[in-house]
Amino acid sequence: MTEERDDRQAPSSARKPKVAITIEPHVKAYVDHAVEAGEFGSVSAAFNEAMLERMERQRRIRTLWNSKVAQSDPERVARMMAHVEGQRDQ
């Protein structure tokens, strides 16, 4: 049986750099509540997870975009762009 690695979480032995950020008061209240409720081990863990989720979402969007670009018909795109530019110039 192979063990799957969750790339969203670095090994506990990995050194993580410290950063200081400024956040909106309502965001801090939300994160503090989530930590107190046990949803996250710390404020850092909450922000780390949020950024990792955003990175994954952006990766999926880029992958989808690239697959759609690969399927596109360059001549049709050129015709559509010419039409749009013609309307813009009117």
All heavy atoms as an XYZ file, in Angstrom:
719
protein
N       0.846     -1.178      0.000
C       0.000      0.000      0.000
C       0.886      1.234      0.000
O       1.806      1.346      0.810
C      -0.901     -0.054      1.229
C      -1.802      1.126      1.375
S      -2.805      0.894      2.868
C      -4.268      1.662      2.313
N       0.639      2.153     -0.914
C       1.455      3.357     -0.972
C       0.821      4.452     -0.145
O      -0.391      4.553     -0.032
C       1.623      3.850     -2.431
O       0.339      4.142     -2.944
C       2.332      2.820     -3.274
N       1.668      5.273      0.420
C       1.203      6.382      1.241
C       1.148      7.641      0.389
O       2.117      7.991     -0.269
C       2.165      6.576      2.417
C       1.744      7.661      3.372
C       2.698      7.774      4.542
O       2.928      6.764      5.217
O       3.218      8.874      4.747
N      -0.019      8.303      0.386
C      -0.152      9.538     -0.370
C       0.331     10.689      0.495
O       0.067     10.750      1.680
C      -1.614      9.768     -0.765
C      -2.083      8.794     -1.818
C      -3.483      9.126     -2.302
O      -3.839     10.302     -2.321
O      -4.192      8.178     -2.647
N       1.029     11.615     -0.139
C       1.542     12.778      0.575
C       0.649     13.966      0.282
O       0.332     14.234     -0.864
C       2.966     13.097      0.126
C       3.555     14.270      0.861
C       5.036     14.409      0.566
N       5.557     15.533      1.282
C       5.677     16.737      0.761
N       5.322     16.968     -0.467
N       6.164     17.736      1.477
N       0.241     14.665      1.314
C      -0.547     15.874      1.150
C       0.423     17.023      0.941
O       1.082     17.469      1.873
C      -1.415     16.116      2.393
C      -2.334     17.306      2.241
O      -2.239     18.013      1.219
O      -3.160     17.524      3.144
N       0.533     17.498     -0.312
C       1.483     18.564     -0.623
C       1.098     19.892      0.009
O       1.869     20.835     -0.004
C       1.617     18.735     -2.141
C       2.353     17.577     -2.773
O       3.189     16.969     -2.077
O       2.097     17.272     -3.945
N      -0.113     19.970      0.550
C      -0.524     21.216      1.175
C       0.143     21.408      2.527
O       0.154     22.495      3.066
C      -2.040     21.264      1.338
C      -2.758     21.261      0.017
C      -4.229     21.396      0.144
N      -4.773     20.773      1.324
C      -5.892     21.153      1.928
N      -6.599     22.126      1.438
N      -6.337     20.528      2.984
N       0.685     20.357      3.099
C       1.298     20.479      4.407
C       2.763     20.084      4.318
O       3.085     18.987      3.898
C       0.586     19.590      5.416
C      -0.855     19.994      5.643
C      -1.531     19.133      6.685
O      -0.891     18.317      7.322
N      -2.813     19.317      6.851
N       3.612     20.975      4.726
C       5.043     20.705      4.716
C       5.373     19.769      5.877
O       4.677     19.757      6.885
C       5.826     22.008      4.856
N       6.411     18.972      5.724
C       6.821     18.120      6.838
C       7.099     18.969      8.073
O       7.538     20.111      7.977
C       8.105     17.464      6.329
C       8.105     17.644      4.861
C       7.276     18.850      4.571
N       6.825     18.426      9.240
C       6.993     19.201     10.466
C       8.439     19.638     10.680
O       8.697     20.601     11.376
C       6.508     18.394     11.667
O       7.250     17.194     11.765
N       9.376     18.941     10.048
C      10.778     19.308     10.207
C      11.185     20.467      9.302
O      12.261     21.018      9.452
C      11.675     18.101      9.923
O      11.500     17.683      8.576
N      10.316     20.840      8.351
C      10.644     21.932      7.434
C      10.606     23.257      8.183
O       9.695     23.522      8.947
C       9.675     21.961      6.256
N      11.608     24.074      7.922
C      11.641     25.397      8.536
C      10.771     26.332      7.728
O      10.942     26.453      6.524
C      13.073     25.915      8.597
C      13.962     25.106      9.527
C      15.330     25.723      9.626
N      15.239     27.078     10.104
C      15.619     27.479     11.323
N      16.140     26.624     12.141
N      15.506     28.729     11.685
N       9.857     26.975      8.392
C       8.964     27.908      7.722
C       9.396     29.329      8.071
O       9.610     29.646      9.239
C       7.520     27.679      8.165
C       6.983     26.318      7.760
C       5.558     26.153      8.233
C       5.044     24.780      7.880
N       3.690     24.569      8.353
N       9.501     30.180      7.048
C       9.876     31.565      7.343
C       8.722     32.290      8.037
O       7.553     31.993      7.808
C      10.134     32.168      5.965
C       9.405     31.298      5.006
C       9.338     29.934      5.621
N       9.074     33.205      8.907
C       8.065     34.013      9.586
C       7.818     35.266      8.767
O       8.742     35.843      8.187
C       8.534     34.405     10.985
C       8.571     33.250     11.950
C       8.870     33.723     13.350
C       8.828     32.554     14.300
N       8.841     32.987     15.681
N       6.554     35.675      8.712
C       6.185     36.911      8.032
C       5.214     37.677      8.923
O       4.511     37.096      9.739
C       5.530     36.659      6.649
C       6.498     35.979      5.706
C       4.269     35.852      6.777
N       5.190     38.971      8.739
C       4.222     39.806      9.444
C       3.267     40.360      8.398
O       3.697     40.846      7.350
C       4.937     40.941     10.168
N       1.961     40.251      8.662
C       0.970     40.755      7.727
C      -0.014     41.655      8.467
O      -0.163     41.566      9.681
C       0.203     39.617      7.016
C      -0.564     38.756      8.018
C       1.150     38.771      6.187
C      -1.487     37.742      7.392
N      -0.664     42.507      7.718
C      -1.714     43.357      8.257
C      -3.020     42.890      7.633
O      -3.107     42.740      6.415
C      -1.448     44.833      7.898
O      -0.165     45.200      8.400
C      -2.510     45.733      8.481
N      -4.009     42.638      8.465
C      -5.292     42.138      7.967
C      -6.431     43.009      8.497
O      -6.267     43.736      9.484
C      -5.521     40.662      8.354
C      -5.487     40.477      9.872
C      -4.498     39.768      7.682
C      -5.832     39.080     10.335
N      -7.558     42.895      7.835
C      -8.752     43.629      8.255
C      -9.233     43.080      9.608
O      -9.106     41.872      9.871
C      -9.855     43.467      7.217
C      -9.507     44.019      5.842
C      -9.404     45.535      5.837
O     -10.076     46.198      6.663
O      -8.655     46.055      5.005
N      -9.806     43.925     10.458
C     -10.275     43.460     11.766
C     -11.283     42.311     11.684
O     -11.208     41.375     12.488
C     -10.924     44.707     12.381
C     -10.249     45.853     11.700
C      -9.953     45.380     10.302
N     -12.186     42.341     10.722
C     -13.175     41.266     10.624
C     -12.530     39.948     10.194
O     -12.995     38.874     10.569
C     -14.330     41.656      9.688
C     -13.964     41.778      8.256
N     -13.324     42.889      7.738
C     -14.126     40.928      7.219
C     -13.128     42.716      6.452
N     -13.599     41.530      6.109
N     -11.441     40.025      9.429
C     -10.729     38.801      9.039
C     -10.036     38.210     10.267
O     -10.096     37.000     10.504
C      -9.716     39.081      7.903
C      -8.879     37.848      7.608
C     -10.429     39.572      6.660
N      -9.425     39.081     11.073
C      -8.772     38.605     12.298
C      -9.787     37.959     13.231
O      -9.532     36.880     13.790
C      -8.050     39.737     13.022
C      -7.358     39.239     14.296
C      -6.477     40.262     14.909
C      -5.732     39.802     16.135
N      -6.203     38.681     16.884
N     -10.945     38.572     13.373
C     -11.976     38.007     14.242
C     -12.415     36.643     13.729
O     -12.593     35.699     14.516
C     -13.169     38.962     14.332
N     -12.577     36.521     12.429
C     -12.981     35.250     11.825
C     -11.930     34.169     12.079
O     -12.251     33.053     12.493
C     -13.213     35.438     10.328
C     -13.588     34.176      9.613
C     -14.903     33.741      9.577
C     -12.627     33.390      8.981
C     -15.264     32.566      8.925
C     -12.964     32.214      8.332
C     -14.288     31.813      8.307
O     -14.622     30.648      7.675
N     -10.668     34.511     11.837
C      -9.590     33.535     12.007
C      -9.442     33.165     13.478
O      -9.299     31.980     13.823
C      -8.259     34.071     11.431
C      -7.095     33.165     11.787
C      -8.364     34.245      9.935
N      -9.497     34.152     14.340
C      -9.395     33.856     15.776
C     -10.511     32.908     16.210
O     -10.273     31.957     16.967
C      -9.456     35.150     16.595
C      -8.180     35.969     16.499
O      -7.135     35.436     16.058
O      -8.231     37.164     16.864
N     -11.717     33.155     15.730
C     -12.854     32.283     16.073
C     -12.614     30.864     15.541
O     -12.883     29.884     16.243
C     -14.153     32.865     15.514
C     -15.335     31.985     15.764
N     -15.918     31.848     17.002
C     -16.033     31.171     14.931
C     -16.921     30.992     16.926
N     -17.022     30.569     15.676
N     -12.133     30.766     14.303
C     -11.874     29.449     13.702
C     -10.814     28.685     14.498
O     -10.935     27.473     14.706
C     -11.451     29.600     12.247
N      -9.789     29.386     14.969
C      -8.742     28.741     15.781
C      -9.328     28.302     17.116
O      -9.120     27.165     17.559
C      -7.531     29.681     15.965
C      -6.549     29.104     16.993
C      -6.825     29.932     14.638
N     -10.091     29.181     17.758
C     -10.699     28.844     19.055
C     -11.657     27.653     18.929
O     -11.779     26.850     19.836
C     -11.445     30.054     19.612
C     -10.517     31.159     20.081
C     -11.255     32.450     20.405
O     -12.512     32.441     20.467
O     -10.579     33.475     20.585
N     -12.327     27.551     17.768
C     -13.267     26.455     17.540
C     -12.561     25.156     17.164
O     -13.205     24.124     16.984
C     -14.254     26.846     16.442
N     -11.241     25.210     17.016
C     -10.476     24.013     16.701
C     -10.404     23.680     15.222
O      -9.961     22.598     14.850
N     -10.850     24.617     14.367
C     -10.786     24.368     12.924
C      -9.341     24.408     12.421
O      -9.013     23.778     11.404
C     -11.623     25.399     12.176
C     -13.102     25.288     12.460
C     -13.909     26.350     11.745
O     -13.667     26.585     10.544
O     -14.784     26.945     12.393
N      -8.506     25.172     13.106
C      -7.093     25.294     12.756
C      -6.279     25.243     14.043
O      -6.755     25.665     15.101
C      -6.800     26.616     12.035
C      -7.577     26.793     10.764
C      -8.724     27.571     10.730
C      -7.167     26.167      9.597
C      -9.448     27.732      9.561
C      -7.882     26.316      8.417
C      -9.033     27.108      8.406
N      -5.046     24.788     13.913
C      -4.171     24.740     15.074
C      -3.630     26.091     15.478
O      -3.253     26.296     16.629
N      -3.606     27.019     14.518
C      -3.068     28.345     14.787
C      -3.519     29.299     13.691
O      -4.025     28.869     12.646
C      -1.534     28.303     14.816
O      -1.039     27.983     13.511
N      -3.306     30.573     13.929
C      -3.605     31.582     12.912
C      -2.719     31.326     11.689
O      -3.179     31.396     10.552
C      -3.391     33.008     13.477
C      -3.489     34.058     12.380
C      -4.410     33.298     14.583
N      -1.476     30.985     11.924
C      -0.563     30.686     10.810
C      -1.087     29.530      9.971
O      -1.051     29.581      8.734
C       0.833     30.348     11.330
O       1.432     31.475     11.910
N      -1.582     28.497     10.628
C      -2.112     27.338      9.905
C      -3.319     27.739      9.055
O      -3.475     27.267      7.923
C      -2.496     26.231     10.882
N      -4.159     28.621      9.572
C      -5.330     29.072      8.820
C      -4.910     29.821      7.558
O      -5.432     29.561      6.463
C      -6.202     29.970      9.698
N      -3.971     30.739      7.694
C      -3.524     31.499      6.525
C      -2.756     30.610      5.554
O      -2.891     30.743      4.339
C      -2.685     32.713      6.945
C      -3.538     33.874      7.349
C      -3.850     34.100      8.668
C      -4.066     34.726      6.379
C      -4.665     35.163      9.038
C      -4.877     35.784      6.737
C      -5.179     36.005      8.070
N      -1.972     29.701      6.079
C      -1.227     28.783      5.226
C      -2.190     27.952      4.383
O      -2.016     27.813      3.163
C      -0.333     27.889      6.087
C       0.877     27.392      5.350
O       1.435     28.078      4.508
N       1.296     26.186      5.687
N      -3.232     27.412      5.013
C      -4.210     26.612      4.281
C      -4.942     27.454      3.233
O      -5.157     27.008      2.105
C      -5.218     25.973      5.223
C      -6.201     25.091      4.479
C      -7.119     24.318      5.396
O      -6.634     23.757      6.395
O      -8.319     24.281      5.092
N      -5.311     28.675      3.605
C      -6.008     29.551      2.649
C      -5.140     29.829      1.428
O      -5.626     29.790      0.286
C      -6.403     30.857      3.331
N      -3.875     30.092      1.630
C      -2.986     30.378      0.504
C      -2.733     29.129     -0.332
O      -2.686     29.201     -1.564
C      -1.659     30.968      0.994
C      -1.772     32.373      1.548
S      -2.244     33.599      0.283
C      -4.018     33.614      0.421
N      -2.601     27.983      0.314
C      -2.412     26.739     -0.434
C      -3.644     26.417     -1.277
O      -3.520     25.975     -2.424
C      -2.090     25.593      0.519
C      -0.693     25.673      1.148
C      -0.573     24.669      2.292
C       0.383     25.453      0.120
N      -4.838     26.657     -0.719
C      -6.063     26.443     -1.490
C      -6.124     27.390     -2.686
O      -6.526     27.003     -3.780
C      -7.297     26.627     -0.600
C      -7.509     25.480      0.363
C      -8.684     25.704      1.299
O      -9.421     26.704      1.147
O      -8.865     24.863      2.195
N      -5.730     28.642     -2.481
C      -5.714     29.612     -3.587
C      -4.724     29.190     -4.662
O      -5.018     29.265     -5.854
C      -5.370     31.005     -3.067
C      -5.296     32.049     -4.169
C      -5.045     33.437     -3.611
N      -4.660     34.372     -4.624
C      -5.487     34.961     -5.469
N      -6.772     34.698     -5.423
N      -5.032     35.817     -6.369
N      -3.556     28.728     -4.251
C      -2.558     28.269     -5.211
C      -3.098     27.113     -6.046
O      -2.926     27.079     -7.273
C      -1.274     27.855     -4.477
C      -0.495     29.006     -3.899
S       0.800     28.497     -2.728
C       1.784     27.410     -3.724
N      -3.782     26.176     -5.387
C      -4.343     25.027     -6.095
C      -5.451     25.467     -7.049
O      -5.537     24.988     -8.180
C      -4.877     23.998     -5.097
C      -5.549     22.806     -5.733
C      -4.672     21.993     -6.662
O      -3.428     22.062     -6.555
O      -5.226     21.273     -7.523
N      -6.305     26.385     -6.604
C      -7.377     26.893     -7.465
C      -6.791     27.587     -8.702
O      -7.243     27.361     -9.821
C      -8.272     27.847     -6.671
C      -9.484     28.321     -7.440
C     -10.449     29.129     -6.573
N      -9.835     30.293     -5.967
C      -9.608     30.461     -4.665
N      -9.937     29.536     -3.798
N      -9.039     31.564     -4.215
N      -5.766     28.395     -8.506
C      -5.123     29.074     -9.628
C      -4.476     28.070    -10.580
O      -4.525     28.241    -11.796
C      -4.078     30.078     -9.138
C      -4.670     31.265     -8.411
C      -5.551     32.099     -9.313
O      -5.305     32.263    -10.498
N      -6.626     32.623     -8.743
N      -3.889     27.017    -10.041
C      -3.287     25.980    -10.880
C      -4.358     25.301    -11.736
O      -4.175     25.080    -12.930
C      -2.563     24.934    -10.019
C      -1.784     23.898    -10.843
C      -1.455     22.649    -10.046
N      -2.621     21.937     -9.566
C      -3.418     21.177    -10.340
N      -3.172     21.033    -11.619
N      -4.465     20.560     -9.811
N      -5.501     24.972    -11.113
C      -6.596     24.341    -11.869
C      -7.122     25.271    -12.958
O      -7.397     24.825    -14.070
C      -7.735     23.936    -10.924
C      -7.430     22.718    -10.084
C      -8.667     22.164     -9.382
N      -9.525     23.167     -8.779
C      -9.452     23.592     -7.516
N      -8.532     23.091     -6.711
N     -10.288     24.489     -7.052
N      -7.261     26.551    -12.641
C      -7.743     27.523    -13.628
C      -6.767     27.611    -14.794
O      -7.176     27.605    -15.958
C      -7.962     28.905    -12.979
C      -9.171     28.850    -12.042
C      -8.125     29.992    -14.030
C      -9.314     30.061    -11.142
N      -5.462     27.700    -14.507
C      -4.451     27.763    -15.579
C      -4.488     26.512    -16.443
O      -4.393     26.584    -17.667
C      -3.051     27.947    -14.986
C      -2.662     29.374    -14.736
C      -1.179     29.517    -14.420
N      -0.736     28.636    -13.356
C      -0.826     28.904    -12.053
N      -1.342     30.034    -11.657
N      -0.397     28.044    -11.162
N      -4.640     25.356    -15.801
C      -4.697     24.096    -16.547
C      -5.907     24.080    -17.467
O      -5.806     23.719    -18.650
C      -4.747     22.896    -15.576
O      -3.556     22.910    -14.781
C      -4.850     21.583    -16.316
N      -7.064     24.477    -16.954
C      -8.275     24.533    -17.766
C      -8.118     25.532    -18.908
O      -8.457     25.240    -20.058
C      -9.480     24.903    -16.903
C     -10.813     25.029    -17.635
C     -11.185     23.709    -18.307
C     -11.897     25.472    -16.671
N      -7.586     26.714    -18.596
C      -7.368     27.742    -19.623
C      -6.457     27.211    -20.728
O      -6.760     27.345    -21.914
C      -6.773     28.993    -18.981
C      -6.479     30.080    -19.973
C      -5.284     30.334    -20.586
C      -7.404     31.019    -20.505
N      -5.410     31.388    -21.436
C      -6.702     31.837    -21.416
C      -8.749     31.269    -20.287
C      -7.305     32.878    -22.108
C      -9.351     32.314    -20.976
C      -8.628     33.094    -21.875
N      -5.359     26.611    -20.336
C      -4.409     26.096    -21.327
C      -5.032     25.005    -22.192
O      -4.759     24.928    -23.394
C      -3.142     25.584    -20.644
C      -2.310     26.716    -20.082
O      -2.406     27.865    -20.521
N      -1.494     26.426    -19.097
N      -5.871     24.163    -21.593
C      -6.508     23.114    -22.398
C      -7.499     23.724    -23.386
O      -7.603     23.264    -24.524
C      -7.192     22.075    -21.516
O      -8.368     22.595    -20.929
N      -8.217     24.773    -22.976
C      -9.151     25.444    -23.887
C      -8.401     26.170    -25.000
O      -8.833     26.158    -26.152
C     -10.045     26.420    -23.132
C     -10.976     25.749    -22.158
C     -11.946     24.835    -22.870
C     -12.903     24.179    -21.903
N     -13.772     23.213    -22.544
N      -7.289     26.779    -24.672
C      -6.471     27.460    -25.688
C      -5.972     26.445    -26.708
O      -6.003     26.696    -27.916
C      -5.283     28.215    -25.029
C      -4.259     28.646    -26.069
C      -5.797     29.424    -24.250
N      -5.552     25.292    -26.231
C      -5.050     24.262    -27.142
C      -6.140     23.760    -28.086
O      -5.848     23.322    -29.194
C      -4.469     23.094    -26.342
N      -7.392     23.835    -27.659
C      -8.508     23.369    -28.482
C      -9.046     24.448    -29.422
O      -9.883     24.155    -30.278
C      -9.667     22.910    -27.583
C      -9.344     21.726    -26.720
C     -10.444     21.462    -25.704
O     -11.525     22.032    -25.760
N     -10.159     20.586    -24.743
N      -8.597     25.682    -29.250
C      -9.180     26.782    -30.019
C      -8.761     26.750    -31.486
O      -7.734     26.196    -31.860
C      -8.781     28.120    -29.402
O      -7.395     28.346    -29.584
N      -9.608     27.369    -32.297
C      -9.364     27.498    -33.734
C      -8.775     28.895    -33.962
O      -9.495     29.890    -33.868
C     -10.677     27.329    -34.499
C     -10.547     27.561    -35.987
O      -9.440     27.851    -36.469
O     -11.584     27.453    -36.672
N      -7.483     29.009    -34.263
C      -6.847     30.320    -34.400
C      -7.524     31.227    -35.437
O      -7.618     32.436    -35.235
C      -5.405     29.995    -34.807
C      -5.189     28.591    -34.383
C      -6.527     27.921    -34.447
N      -8.020     30.644    -36.523
C      -8.680     31.462    -37.550
C      -9.983     32.043    -37.016
O     -10.296     33.206    -37.273
C      -8.917     30.640    -38.809
C      -7.629     30.283    -39.539
C      -7.872     29.399    -40.748
O      -9.047     29.204    -41.139
O      -6.886     28.899    -41.308
N     -10.734     31.249    -36.275
C     -11.991     31.745    -35.700
C     -11.707     32.838    -34.678
O     -12.403     33.858    -34.631
C     -12.755     30.596    -35.043
C     -14.069     31.043    -34.468
C     -14.912     29.862    -34.020
N     -16.197     30.332    -33.561
C     -16.759     29.985    -32.420
N     -16.163     29.105    -31.642
N     -17.928     30.473    -32.070
N     -10.701     32.641    -33.860
C     -10.326     33.651    -32.869
C      -9.943     34.948    -33.575
O     -10.362     36.036    -33.170
C      -9.177     33.149    -31.963
C      -8.647     34.272    -31.089
C      -9.640     31.971    -31.122
N      -9.184     34.854    -34.662
C      -8.779     36.052    -35.407
C      -9.994     36.773    -35.976
O     -10.075     38.013    -35.930
C      -7.807     35.672    -36.519
N     -10.969     36.021    -36.506
C     -12.196     36.634    -37.032
C     -12.970     37.344    -35.927
O     -13.463     38.455    -36.100
C     -13.088     35.579    -37.701
C     -12.591     35.106    -39.050
C     -13.643     34.272    -39.799
N     -14.267     33.220    -39.006
C     -13.794     31.974    -38.887
N     -12.683     31.620    -39.510
N     -14.434     31.083    -38.163
N     -13.071     36.691    -34.790
C     -13.804     37.286    -33.662
C     -13.106     38.548    -33.165
O     -13.761     39.562    -32.882
C     -13.942     36.264    -32.523
C     -14.846     35.095    -32.881
S     -14.801     33.753    -31.651
C     -15.568     34.534    -30.270
N     -11.792     38.495    -33.077
C     -11.040     39.671    -32.622
C     -11.191     40.828    -33.601
O     -11.349     41.982    -33.212
C      -9.551     39.313    -32.421
C      -9.300     38.420    -31.230
S      -9.886     39.096    -29.655
C      -8.908     40.559    -29.519
N     -11.152     40.539    -34.896
C     -11.334     41.578    -35.911
C     -12.716     42.202    -35.772
O     -12.871     43.434    -35.870
C     -11.127     40.995    -37.305
N     -13.719     41.373    -35.524
C     -15.084     41.880    -35.329
C     -15.157     42.801    -34.113
O     -15.725     43.894    -34.182
C     -16.054     40.707    -35.200
C     -17.456     41.134    -34.937
N     -18.264     41.676    -35.917
C     -18.199     41.105    -33.798
C     -19.439     41.960    -35.401
N     -19.425     41.613    -34.115
N     -14.599     42.366    -33.002
C     -14.616     43.156    -31.768
C     -13.875     44.472    -31.979
O     -14.348     45.543    -31.589
C     -14.004     42.355    -30.598
C     -13.746     43.233    -29.399
C     -14.887     41.176    -30.242
N     -12.702     44.396    -32.603
C     -11.924     45.619    -32.844
C     -12.659     46.562    -33.779
O     -12.609     47.775    -33.626
C     -10.533     45.262    -33.362
C      -9.676     44.609    -32.290
C      -8.394     44.002    -32.838
O      -8.170     44.024    -34.049
O      -7.626     43.472    -32.018
N     -13.380     45.999    -34.760
C     -14.176     46.831    -35.678
C     -15.283     47.551    -34.941
O     -15.556     48.723    -35.208
N     -15.926     46.874    -34.019
C     -16.973     47.512    -33.232
C     -16.400     48.585    -32.314
O     -16.993     49.630    -32.122
C     -17.722     46.477    -32.383
C     -18.624     45.580    -33.193
C     -19.394     44.614    -32.317
O     -18.904     44.181    -31.267
N     -20.590     44.265    -32.752
N     -15.246     48.327    -31.769
C     -14.586     49.285    -30.876
C     -14.251     50.567    -31.613
O     -14.375     51.651    -31.088
C     -13.320     48.669    -30.278
C     -12.584     49.593    -29.324
C     -11.203     49.122    -29.002
N     -10.411     49.121    -30.215
C      -9.350     48.374    -30.437
N      -8.945     47.542    -29.524
N      -8.679     48.447    -31.554
N     -13.815     50.424    -32.866
C     -13.370     51.570    -33.659
C     -14.516     52.414    -34.219
O     -14.284     53.463    -34.781
C     -12.448     51.106    -34.788
C     -11.154     50.500    -34.246
O     -10.787     50.801    -33.068
O     -10.517     49.710    -34.971
N     -15.742     51.955    -34.105
C     -16.878     52.703    -34.654
C     -17.200     53.913    -33.826
O     -17.072     54.057    -32.708
C     -18.119     51.810    -34.748
C     -17.985     50.776    -35.814
C     -19.253     49.913    -35.910
O     -20.208     50.090    -35.189
N     -19.210     48.958    -36.844
